[in-house]
Amino acid sequence: MIQKLIAKFSNYLFHYRKFGRSGIGLLKNIKRKNNEVFSVKLNEIPFPFFLRSNTSDISAFYQIFSYKQYKIDFGNEPKYIIDLGANIGLSTIYFKYKYPHAVIIAVEPDPYNVELLVRNTKMYQDIHCVQCDVWSSPTNLEVIDIGKGKWAYMTKEVNYVTDSTIKSITIDEIMQLFQIVEIDVLKIDIEGAEKELFETGFENWITKVKTLIIELHDRYKEGCTKTFFRTMGNYEFSSRIRGENIICDFKK
């Protein structure tokens, strides 16, 4: 009993030190019914944002705001950031907090995630939400639930169109749409679709990237790591690792 009380107190103390009073509120909300939406307000973040209880939103929150997985030194302040696999916008919000003058393109395919993505980022300037999934070429895609939560939805290419299919978008199309000449930071967390992204159609956009942040998902789709490094072997870059991410700085 005493050990449980000590553990509970330690947990509350950890959250209070990390997030202030918001940390205590977070503890009270994360175990609500599945998908129940609640707000979080952190001292350093200018606007409150929303999470879904008992979902992968919670682990993503800790990764980004507690363990600071995107606390990365880019050398200079980025002007353009493309966030592929933005989910509900937590990484987007963190980037905006760190680089308030950056233009951020947040790309997410799942409509339920996009609903919160828009809600979480609507108070910020120069954040553009795009409901699409990135692919190596224009095509039709279908979202697949692999049972890992909304943070880990995957997509596959299909040769039909239904109410549940979505149009893909390429990185070249994103650059053209938003008139981006050079991508300062390209974050890729797209649950296995990186395999297709680095198989074909990368020759133009990859030379326009300064820093690439990627999480590889061989646990969901075999061959992601092999395909990624086979392509990257054609370019000059230095790499570093932070958490689950590989960070590649291209040599210009």
Backbone as CSV, one residue per row, in Angstrom:
resi,resn,N_x,N_y,N_z,CA_x,CA_y,CA_z,C_x,C_y,C_z
1,MET,0.833,-1.202,0.000,0.000,0.000,0.000,0.872,1.259,0.000
2,ILE,1.908,1.244,0.875,2.802,2.398,0.957,3.553,2.596,-0.355
3,GLN,3.977,1.488,-0.953,4.694,1.575,-2.234,3.806,2.171,-3.321
4,LYS,2.529,1.815,-3.323,1.596,2.368,-4.301,1.413,3.867,-4.083
5,LEU,1.322,4.287,-2.829,1.170,5.711,-2.525,2.418,6.496,-2.937
6,ILE,3.587,5.897,-2.672,4.844,6.551,-3.061,4.918,6.681,-4.575
7,ALA,4.527,5.596,-5.293,4.547,5.619,-6.758,3.583,6.662,-7.298
8,LYS,2.408,6.757,-6.677,1.411,7.737,-7.108,1.912,9.151,-6.861
9,PHE,2.500,9.365,-5.695,3.040,10.685,-5.371,4.171,11.063,-6.323
10,SER,5.038,10.106,-6.614,6.158,10.348,-7.527,5.663,10.702,-8.923
11,ASN,4.586,10.028,-9.333,4.008,10.302,-10.646,3.431,11.716,-10.712
12,TYR,2.726,12.104,-9.660,2.170,13.460,-9.598,3.282,14.501,-9.545
13,LEU,4.336,14.200,-8.788,5.451,15.134,-8.668,6.160,15.301,-10.011
14,PHE,6.353,14.183,-10.715,6.983,14.233,-12.041,6.183,15.118,-12.983
15,HIS,4.866,14.919,-13.007,4.012,15.684,-13.914,3.952,17.163,-13.511
16,TYR,3.970,17.428,-12.221,3.939,18.825,-11.785,5.230,19.541,-12.164
17,ARG,6.361,18.874,-11.985,7.646,19.478,-12.333,7.777,19.699,-13.837
18,LYS,7.239,18.763,-14.597,7.351,18.855,-16.053,6.379,19.868,-16.642
19,PHE,5.137,19.852,-16.160,4.070,20.601,-16.828,3.303,21.563,-15.920
20,GLY,3.700,21.684,-14.652,2.967,22.556,-13.753,1.595,21.981,-13.427
21,ARG,0.634,22.852,-13.145,-0.721,22.383,-12.821,-1.346,21.590,-13.949
22,SER,-0.950,21.898,-15.189,-1.501,21.161,-16.327,-1.146,19.684,-16.256
23,GLY,0.001,19.374,-15.649,0.396,17.978,-15.512,-0.543,17.197,-14.614
24,ILE,-1.029,17.844,-13.564,-1.993,17.183,-12.669,-3.311,16.955,-13.401
25,GLY,-3.735,17.961,-14.155,-4.951,17.793,-14.954,-4.814,16.700,-15.992
26,LEU,-3.609,16.605,-16.558,-3.359,15.560,-17.552,-3.555,14.179,-16.938
27,LEU,-3.010,13.969,-15.745,-3.144,12.668,-15.076,-4.606,12.308,-14.827
28,LYS,-5.416,13.312,-14.535,-6.829,13.056,-14.251,-7.615,12.712,-15.510
29,ASN,-7.092,13.133,-16.671,-7.859,12.992,-17.907,-7.442,11.818,-18.790
30,ILE,-6.193,11.376,-18.662,-5.701,10.399,-19.653,-6.392,9.039,-19.564
31,LYS,-7.041,8.751,-18.428,-7.689,7.447,-18.280,-9.208,7.528,-18.381
32,ARG,-9.689,8.590,-18.967,-11.130,8.660,-19.232,-11.518,7.621,-20.270
33,LYS,-12.794,7.626,-20.651,-13.252,6.694,-21.673,-12.472,6.901,-22.966
34,ASN,-12.336,5.825,-23.741,-11.598,5.900,-25.003,-12.123,7.023,-25.880
35,ASN,-11.174,7.780,-26.456,-11.470,8.832,-27.430,-12.187,10.040,-26.844
36,GLU,-12.294,10.111,-25.529,-12.885,11.310,-24.930,-11.883,12.450,-25.054
37,VAL,-12.318,13.547,-25.647,-11.415,14.664,-25.935,-11.326,15.587,-24.733
38,PHE,-10.100,15.945,-24.366,-9.895,16.892,-23.277,-8.784,17.860,-23.674
39,SER,-8.753,19.010,-23.025,-7.792,20.054,-23.380,-6.585,20.023,-22.453
40,VAL,-5.465,20.463,-22.994,-4.216,20.577,-22.251,-3.661,21.968,-22.505
41,LYS,-3.192,22.639,-21.447,-2.551,23.939,-21.597,-1.198,23.899,-20.897
42,LEU,-0.131,23.961,-21.682,1.215,23.985,-21.132,1.703,25.426,-21.048
43,ASN,2.512,25.705,-20.041,2.952,27.080,-19.805,3.672,27.677,-21.009
44,GLU,4.528,26.876,-21.662,5.338,27.431,-22.742,4.612,27.490,-24.087
45,ILE,3.477,26.797,-24.195,2.726,26.771,-25.445,1.615,27.817,-25.364
46,PRO,1.507,28.712,-26.343,0.590,29.854,-26.200,-0.890,29.503,-26.169
47,PHE,-1.282,28.384,-26.800,-2.706,28.054,-26.866,-2.941,26.631,-26.358
48,PRO,-4.111,26.391,-25.745,-4.432,25.020,-25.348,-4.622,24.137,-26.577
49,PHE,-4.412,22.849,-26.403,-4.681,21.905,-27.483,-5.379,20.682,-26.904
50,PHE,-5.775,19.778,-27.776,-6.690,18.716,-27.375,-6.093,17.339,-27.665
51,LEU,-6.369,16.412,-26.730,-5.955,15.018,-26.855,-7.177,14.123,-26.670
52,ARG,-7.038,12.871,-27.126,-8.078,11.863,-26.895,-7.570,10.890,-25.841
53,SER,-8.358,10.719,-24.781,-7.939,9.853,-23.678,-7.863,8.398,-24.129
54,ASN,-6.989,7.645,-23.437,-6.818,6.216,-23.698,-6.527,5.903,-25.161
55,THR,-5.775,6.769,-25.816,-5.364,6.534,-27.196,-3.860,6.794,-27.304
56,SER,-3.326,6.562,-28.483,-1.905,6.813,-28.723,-1.576,8.301,-28.691
57,ASP,-2.599,9.167,-28.631,-2.337,10.603,-28.446,-1.503,10.839,-27.187
58,ILE,-1.742,10.033,-26.157,-1.086,10.251,-24.868,0.407,9.938,-24.960
59,SER,0.744,8.788,-25.536,2.165,8.448,-25.671,2.873,9.433,-26.589
60,ALA,2.182,9.891,-27.628,2.768,10.891,-28.527,3.032,12.193,-27.780
61,PHE,2.098,12.575,-26.911,2.274,13.789,-26.108,3.546,13.702,-25.275
62,TYR,3.733,12.573,-24.591,4.929,12.426,-23.747,6.204,12.439,-24.594
63,GLN,6.181,11.759,-25.720,7.366,11.733,-26.589,7.780,13.139,-27.000
64,ILE,6.792,13.955,-27.342,7.084,15.270,-27.923,7.324,16.334,-26.864
65,PHE,6.494,16.366,-25.818,6.576,17.467,-24.860,7.316,17.125,-23.570
66,SER,7.466,15.851,-23.264,8.221,15.465,-22.077,9.633,15.026,-22.445
67,TYR,9.730,14.086,-23.386,11.046,13.575,-23.789,11.677,14.387,-24.908
68,LYS,10.931,15.355,-25.446,11.466,16.328,-26.416,12.147,15.660,-27.612
69,GLN,11.449,14.727,-28.249,12.084,14.003,-29.345,12.382,14.882,-30.564
70,TYR,11.743,16.045,-30.641,12.035,16.954,-31.756,12.854,18.169,-31.323
71,LYS,13.480,18.072,-30.156,14.391,19.128,-29.730,15.722,18.900,-30.449
72,ILE,15.834,19.485,-31.616,16.946,19.229,-32.519,17.554,20.552,-32.958
73,ASP,18.852,20.624,-32.923,19.547,21.821,-33.378,19.709,21.760,-34.893
74,PHE,19.052,22.683,-35.606,19.137,22.718,-37.064,20.191,23.701,-37.571
75,GLY,20.881,24.363,-36.664,21.889,25.328,-37.083,21.316,26.712,-37.289
76,ASN,20.325,26.816,-38.143,19.630,28.077,-38.404,18.134,27.881,-38.190
77,GLU,17.430,28.984,-38.005,15.977,28.876,-37.817,15.309,28.518,-39.137
78,PRO,14.543,27.436,-39.167,13.895,27.008,-40.413,12.834,28.003,-40.877
79,LYS,12.754,28.161,-42.200,11.695,28.992,-42.791,10.517,28.134,-43.231
80,TYR,10.813,26.944,-43.754,9.754,26.039,-44.219,9.951,24.658,-43.601
81,ILE,8.888,24.184,-42.952,8.880,22.849,-42.351,7.706,22.080,-42.944
82,ILE,7.969,20.888,-43.429,6.898,20.004,-43.894,6.800,18.840,-42.921
83,ASP,5.628,18.682,-42.324,5.373,17.663,-41.308,4.497,16.574,-41.931
84,LEU,5.127,15.508,-42.384,4.400,14.404,-43.004,4.041,13.374,-41.932
85,GLY,2.755,13.121,-41.778,2.282,12.297,-40.682,2.086,13.153,-39.448
86,ALA,1.382,14.270,-39.634,1.201,15.241,-38.547,0.251,14.747,-37.467
87,ASN,-0.561,13.741,-37.786,-1.521,13.184,-36.841,-2.432,14.285,-36.307
88,ILE,-2.480,14.515,-34.998,-3.379,15.547,-34.450,-2.663,16.882,-34.242
89,GLY,-1.407,16.970,-34.688,-0.733,18.267,-34.685,0.241,18.523,-33.559
90,LEU,0.587,17.511,-32.767,1.483,17.750,-31.636,2.883,18.127,-32.093
91,SER,3.410,17.417,-33.073,4.734,17.772,-33.601,4.684,19.135,-34.276
92,THR,3.597,19.422,-34.968,3.427,20.721,-35.628,3.443,21.851,-34.617
93,ILE,2.716,21.667,-33.515,2.674,22.678,-32.461,4.055,22.874,-31.847
94,TYR,4.770,21.770,-31.622,6.110,21.887,-31.043,7.045,22.659,-31.972
95,PHE,7.004,22.341,-33.257,7.840,23.066,-34.220,7.482,24.553,-34.243
96,LYS,6.187,24.846,-34.166,5.756,26.245,-34.200,6.197,26.981,-32.945
97,TYR,6.153,26.305,-31.817,6.635,26.901,-30.567,8.131,27.214,-30.655
98,LYS,8.896,26.278,-31.221,10.344,26.471,-31.330,10.708,27.481,-32.417
99,TYR,9.932,27.483,-33.498,10.248,28.335,-34.653,8.991,29.098,-35.079
100,PRO,8.645,30.133,-34.328,7.362,30.831,-34.529,7.206,31.493,-35.889
101,HIS,8.297,31.766,-36.582,8.204,32.439,-37.884,8.200,31.458,-39.058
102,ALA,8.282,30.186,-38.768,8.310,29.189,-39.839,6.928,28.972,-40.441
103,VAL,6.910,28.695,-41.732,5.703,28.225,-42.407,5.718,26.701,-42.319
104,ILE,4.624,26.131,-41.785,4.577,24.680,-41.577,3.424,24.083,-42.374
105,ILE,3.742,23.070,-43.156,2.735,22.311,-43.901,2.529,20.992,-43.172
106,ALA,1.341,20.796,-42.595,1.029,19.595,-41.818,0.148,18.674,-42.655
107,VAL,0.671,17.493,-42.980,-0.016,16.561,-43.877,-0.449,15.328,-43.086
108,GLU,-1.726,14.993,-43.165,-2.277,13.858,-42.427,-3.460,13.278,-43.204
109,PRO,-3.512,11.949,-43.397,-4.588,11.358,-44.207,-5.886,11.059,-43.462
110,ASP,-5.799,10.672,-42.197,-6.989,10.174,-41.506,-7.923,11.310,-41.112
111,PRO,-9.190,11.255,-41.505,-10.114,12.369,-41.248,-10.341,12.647,-39.775
112,TYR,-10.308,11.614,-38.917,-10.522,11.832,-37.486,-9.309,12.528,-36.866
113,ASN,-8.122,12.169,-37.329,-6.927,12.878,-36.880,-6.912,14.314,-37.402
114,VAL,-7.310,14.491,-38.659,-7.307,15.820,-39.272,-8.256,16.756,-38.522
115,GLU,-9.365,16.232,-38.058,-10.327,17.055,-37.311,-9.654,17.707,-36.103
116,LEU,-8.864,16.916,-35.362,-8.154,17.474,-34.210,-6.932,18.278,-34.635
117,LEU,-6.297,17.872,-35.721,-5.163,18.633,-36.256,-5.576,20.073,-36.546
118,VAL,-6.693,20.240,-37.208,-7.190,21.579,-37.538,-7.572,22.321,-36.261
119,ARG,-8.236,21.632,-35.378,-8.667,22.255,-34.119,-7.460,22.704,-33.284
120,ASN,-6.408,21.886,-33.277,-5.231,22.182,-32.459,-4.353,23.290,-33.026
121,THR,-4.436,23.523,-34.316,-3.516,24.478,-34.945,-4.193,25.746,-35.470
122,LYS,-5.497,25.859,-35.309,-6.228,26.955,-35.951,-5.861,28.333,-35.411
123,MET,-5.303,28.396,-34.198,-4.965,29.687,-33.612,-3.613,30.215,-34.091
124,TYR,-2.867,29.380,-34.805,-1.524,29.771,-35.221,-1.523,30.290,-36.662
125,GLN,-0.652,31.214,-36.916,-0.458,31.695,-38.282,0.544,30.793,-39.012
126,ASP,0.356,30.700,-40.311,1.296,30.000,-41.199,1.428,28.516,-40.892
127,ILE,0.351,27.910,-40.417,0.251,26.448,-40.375,-0.843,26.054,-41.348
128,HIS,-0.501,25.236,-42.319,-1.435,24.816,-43.358,-1.659,23.313,-43.247
129,CYS,-2.912,22.927,-43.008,-3.256,21.508,-42.853,-3.733,20.939,-44.191
130,VAL,-3.181,19.798,-44.548,-3.518,19.156,-45.818,-3.961,17.726,-45.531
131,GLN,-5.222,17.413,-45.874,-5.712,16.051,-45.668,-5.386,15.205,-46.889
132,CYS,-4.244,14.613,-46.853,-3.752,13.729,-47.909,-2.718,12.816,-47.282
133,ASP,-2.366,11.783,-48.015,-1.211,11.009,-47.611,-0.152,11.174,-48.675
134,VAL,1.078,11.314,-48.230,2.154,11.488,-49.188,2.527,10.139,-49.789
135,TRP,2.849,10.167,-51.065,3.210,8.947,-51.790,4.242,9.328,-52.844
136,SER,4.779,8.347,-53.513,5.814,8.618,-54.516,5.243,9.129,-55.828
137,SER,3.925,8.967,-56.026,3.279,9.408,-57.265,1.811,9.683,-56.984
138,PRO,1.136,10.456,-57.848,-0.308,10.685,-57.665,-1.083,9.380,-57.847
139,THR,-1.891,9.015,-56.872,-2.632,7.762,-56.936,-3.778,7.798,-55.927
140,ASN,-4.505,6.697,-55.802,-5.544,6.558,-54.783,-5.035,5.662,-53.671
141,LEU,-5.338,6.052,-52.435,-4.861,5.316,-51.275,-6.023,4.981,-50.351
142,GLU,-5.839,3.911,-49.597,-6.836,3.504,-48.621,-6.170,3.425,-47.249
143,VAL,-6.807,4.008,-46.247,-6.272,3.988,-44.887,-6.566,2.632,-44.257
144,ILE,-5.549,2.065,-43.598,-5.668,0.754,-42.963,-5.423,0.890,-41.467
145,ASP,-6.337,0.344,-40.673,-6.160,0.301,-39.228,-5.480,-1.022,-38.883
146,ILE,-4.223,-0.951,-38.425,-3.480,-2.177,-38.112,-3.570,-2.533,-36.626
147,GLY,-4.453,-1.842,-35.914,-4.684,-2.168,-34.512,-3.681,-1.572,-33.548
148,LYS,-2.945,-0.554,-33.977,-1.946,0.088,-33.129,-2.385,1.479,-32.681
149,GLY,-3.631,1.816,-32.905,-4.125,3.128,-32.525,-4.053,4.111,-33.671
150,LYS,-4.698,5.254,-33.489,-4.793,6.250,-34.550,-3.435,6.850,-34.903
151,TRP,-2.472,6.720,-34.012,-1.135,7.230,-34.300,-0.432,6.366,-35.340
152,ALA,-0.927,5.151,-35.588,-0.212,4.207,-36.442,-1.049,3.716,-37.623
153,TYR,-1.973,4.523,-38.110,-2.697,4.149,-39.307,-1.745,4.097,-40.494
154,MET,-1.951,3.093,-41.359,-1.136,2.946,-42.553,-2.003,3.160,-43.789
155,THR,-1.354,3.291,-44.937,-2.078,3.418,-46.204,-1.511,2.444,-47.218
156,LYS,-2.365,2.075,-48.168,-1.900,1.244,-49.274,-2.495,1.781,-50.569
157,GLU,-1.783,1.568,-51.657,-2.238,2.026,-52.965,-3.320,1.094,-53.487
158,VAL,-4.386,1.672,-54.052,-5.487,0.887,-54.612,-5.844,1.428,-55.988
159,ASN,-6.470,0.595,-56.802,-6.830,0.994,-58.166,-8.322,1.276,-58.312
160,TYR,-8.954,1.703,-57.211,-10.371,2.039,-57.242,-10.610,3.284,-56.403
161,VAL,-11.801,3.851,-56.540,-12.183,5.039,-55.780,-13.485,4.750,-55.039
162,THR,-13.482,4.964,-53.727,-14.688,4.830,-52.912,-14.750,6.022,-51.961
163,ASP,-15.781,6.031,-51.106,-15.899,7.105,-50.120,-14.756,7.073,-49.107
164,SER,-14.104,5.923,-48.966,-13.044,5.793,-47.967,-11.643,5.974,-48.544
165,THR,-11.513,6.052,-49.860,-10.188,6.258,-50.441,-9.833,7.740,-50.438
166,ILE,-8.540,8.005,-50.474,-8.070,9.384,-50.495,-7.056,9.546,-51.617
167,LYS,-6.933,10.759,-52.094,-5.933,11.070,-53.109,-4.576,11.264,-52.436
168,SER,-3.559,10.753,-53.068,-2.212,10.974,-52.540,-1.698,12.328,-53.001
169,ILE,-0.618,12.747,-52.371,0.073,13.944,-52.792,1.569,13.646,-52.741
170,THR,2.314,14.184,-53.669,3.756,13.994,-53.660,4.422,15.192,-52.997
171,ILE,5.657,15.015,-52.580,6.386,16.130,-51.976,6.613,17.234,-53.002
172,ASP,6.854,16.854,-54.255,6.993,17.860,-55.311,5.722,18.684,-55.453
173,GLU,4.565,18.043,-55.335,3.295,18.765,-55.431,3.100,19.702,-54.248
174,ILE,3.514,19.269,-53.049,3.425,20.138,-51.873,4.280,21.379,-52.072
175,MET,5.479,21.184,-52.564,6.384,22.315,-52.797,5.801,23.277,-53.829
176,GLN,5.213,22.726,-54.861,4.616,23.572,-55.893,3.393,24.302,-55.358
177,LEU,2.565,23.596,-54.603,1.329,24.174,-54.073,1.610,25.361,-53.152
178,PHE,2.654,25.250,-52.340,2.957,26.306,-51.370,4.170,27.143,-51.774
179,GLN,4.597,26.969,-53.016,5.693,27.764,-53.593,6.947,27.699,-52.728
180,ILE,7.326,26.484,-52.371,8.511,26.241,-51.552,9.672,25.863,-52.472
181,VAL,10.734,26.619,-52.385,11.920,26.338,-53.193,12.854,25.377,-52.473
182,GLU,12.949,25.532,-51.154,13.849,24.692,-50.355,13.156,24.320,-49.057
183,ILE,13.260,23.062,-48.673,12.647,22.572,-47.439,13.710,22.576,-46.345
184,ASP,13.538,23.415,-45.351,14.521,23.476,-44.265,14.461,22.226,-43.392
185,VAL,13.247,21.799,-43.062,13.063,20.593,-42.251,11.942,19.762,-42.870
186,LEU,12.240,18.503,-43.140,11.232,17.560,-43.629,11.125,16.438,-42.608
187,LYS,10.002,16.419,-41.885,9.761,15.368,-40.897,8.855,14.303,-41.514
188,ILE,9.271,13.045,-41.435,8.531,11.944,-42.042,8.231,10.890,-40.976
189,ASP,6.963,10.723,-40.668,6.512,9.674,-39.746,5.212,9.130,-40.321
190,ILE,5.330,8.280,-41.340,4.165,7.907,-42.144,3.902,6.403,-42.150
191,GLU,4.295,5.759,-41.058,3.881,4.388,-40.747,4.123,3.388,-41.878
192,GLY,5.288,3.431,-42.483,5.649,2.448,-43.500,5.610,2.955,-44.919
193,ALA,4.874,4.043,-45.176,4.804,4.585,-46.536,6.134,5.188,-46.975
194,GLU,7.084,5.319,-46.027,8.416,5.797,-46.409,9.095,4.829,-47.380
195,LYS,8.702,3.573,-47.348,9.278,2.604,-48.287,8.987,3.022,-49.721
196,GLU,7.719,3.325,-50.020,7.355,3.768,-51.370,7.954,5.141,-51.676
197,LEU,8.017,6.000,-50.671,8.511,7.363,-50.861,9.967,7.377,-51.320
198,PHE,10.749,6.429,-50.822,12.168,6.389,-51.170,12.499,5.342,-52.231
199,GLU,11.483,4.739,-52.820,11.715,3.808,-53.923,11.805,4.528,-55.267
200,THR,10.855,5.445,-55.501,10.819,6.170,-56.770,10.322,7.596,-56.533
201,GLY,10.585,8.469,-57.500,10.015,9.805,-57.481,10.632,10.762,-56.489
202,PHE,11.801,10.423,-55.949,12.438,11.257,-54.935,13.524,12.172,-55.500
203,GLU,13.889,11.965,-56.747,15.099,12.595,-57.289,15.084,14.120,-57.238
204,ASN,13.919,14.729,-57.423,13.849,16.195,-57.434,13.793,16.768,-56.027
205,TRP,12.830,16.316,-55.215,12.619,16.945,-53.919,13.754,16.695,-52.934
206,ILE,14.399,15.536,-53.013,15.402,15.195,-52.010,16.605,16.137,-52.055
207,THR,16.860,16.701,-53.229,17.980,17.644,-53.361,17.631,19.023,-52.824
208,LYS,16.363,19.231,-52.449,15.913,20.526,-51.931,15.787,20.523,-50.412
209,VAL,16.143,19.415,-49.773,15.973,19.272,-48.328,17.283,19.588,-47.616
210,LYS,17.178,20.370,-46.536,18.354,20.640,-45.701,18.505,19.587,-44.601
211,THR,17.405,19.379,-43.824,17.433,18.388,-42.744,16.210,17.492,-42.840
212,LEU,16.452,16.195,-42.755,15.400,15.190,-42.833,15.313,14.474,-41.490
213,ILE,14.102,14.402,-40.949,13.848,13.654,-39.714,12.903,12.517,-40.069
214,ILE,13.306,11.285,-39.798,12.462,10.163,-40.219,12.424,9.080,-39.157
215,GLU,11.236,8.511,-38.966,11.075,7.291,-38.181,10.763,6.166,-39.152
216,LEU,11.536,5.102,-39.076,11.369,3.968,-39.988,10.500,2.896,-39.335
217,HIS,9.699,2.213,-40.145,8.660,1.326,-39.614,8.734,-0.080,-40.195
218,ASP,9.881,-0.708,-40.095,9.985,-2.101,-40.545,9.066,-3.018,-39.745
219,ARG,8.713,-2.602,-38.542,7.804,-3.420,-37.732,6.415,-3.479,-38.347
220,TYR,6.093,-2.533,-39.208,4.805,-2.529,-39.900,4.937,-2.975,-41.351
221,LYS,6.047,-2.603,-41.989,6.241,-2.928,-43.406,7.707,-3.276,-43.638
222,GLU,7.957,-4.486,-44.045,9.330,-4.952,-44.249,10.006,-4.185,-45.392
223,GLY,11.242,-3.818,-45.175,12.029,-3.197,-46.230,12.158,-1.689,-46.135
224,CYS,11.554,-1.064,-45.132,11.617,0.400,-45.014,13.056,0.892,-44.832
225,THR,13.754,0.291,-43.891,15.121,0.717,-43.593,16.042,0.460,-44.775
226,LYS,15.939,-0.707,-45.364,16.787,-1.066,-46.503,16.576,-0.100,-47.660
227,THR,15.315,0.193,-47.975,15.000,1.103,-49.080,15.500,2.507,-48.796
228,PHE,15.294,2.962,-47.575,15.711,4.317,-47.197,17.213,4.500,-47.360
229,PHE,18.000,3.603,-46.778,19.453,3.779,-46.819,20.037,3.475,-48.206
230,ARG,19.375,2.653,-48.961,19.831,2.416,-50.339,19.725,3.697,-51.157
231,THR,18.626,4.419,-50.972,18.463,5.698,-51.677,19.401,6.760,-51.114
232,MET,19.478,6.843,-49.792,20.304,7.872,-49.165,21.781,7.688,-49.484
233,GLY,22.178,6.483,-49.829,23.559,6.223,-50.187,24.028,6.975,-51.416
234,ASN,23.086,7.535,-52.170,23.432,8.308,-53.368,23.714,9.776,-53.056
235,TYR,23.571,10.164,-51.782,23.688,11.581,-51.421,24.671,11.754,-50.268
236,GLU,25.206,12.963,-50.167,26.137,13.289,-49.094,25.362,13.851,-47.901
237,PHE,25.506,13.212,-46.756,24.809,13.674,-45.566,25.522,13.167,-44.316
238,SER,25.261,13.835,-43.212,25.677,13.339,-41.902,24.422,12.969,-41.125
239,SER,24.541,12.045,-40.198,23.348,11.575,-39.495,23.551,11.572,-37.992
240,ARG,22.458,11.641,-37.292,22.423,11.548,-35.836,21.105,10.900,-35.457
241,ILE,20.996,10.423,-34.246,19.791,9.740,-33.792,19.269,10.423,-32.532
242,ARG,17.969,10.643,-32.514,17.311,11.149,-31.308,16.024,10.368,-31.107
243,GLY,15.980,9.582,-30.043,14.814,8.739,-29.798,14.623,7.744,-30.926
244,GLU,13.431,7.726,-31.498,13.118,6.815,-32.598,13.460,7.404,-33.958
245,ASN,13.971,8.629,-33.976,14.186,9.333,-35.239,15.642,9.295,-35.676
246,ILE,15.813,9.140,-36.995,17.100,9.343,-37.643,17.076,10.733,-38.248
247,ILE,18.084,11.518,-37.974,18.176,12.894,-38.473,19.307,12.950,-39.473
248,CYS,19.002,13.367,-40.688,19.987,13.451,-41.752,20.153,14.908,-42.172
249,ASP,21.370,15.399,-42.062,21.687,16.758,-42.512,22.436,16.647,-43.827
250,PHE,21.805,17.156,-44.886,22.404,17.051,-46.216,23.535,18.070,-46.373
251,LYS,24.578,17.645,-47.029,25.712,18.534,-47.292,25.487,19.233,-48.613
252,LYS,25.395,20.548,-48.561,25.105,21.343,-49.752,26.397,21.851,-50.389
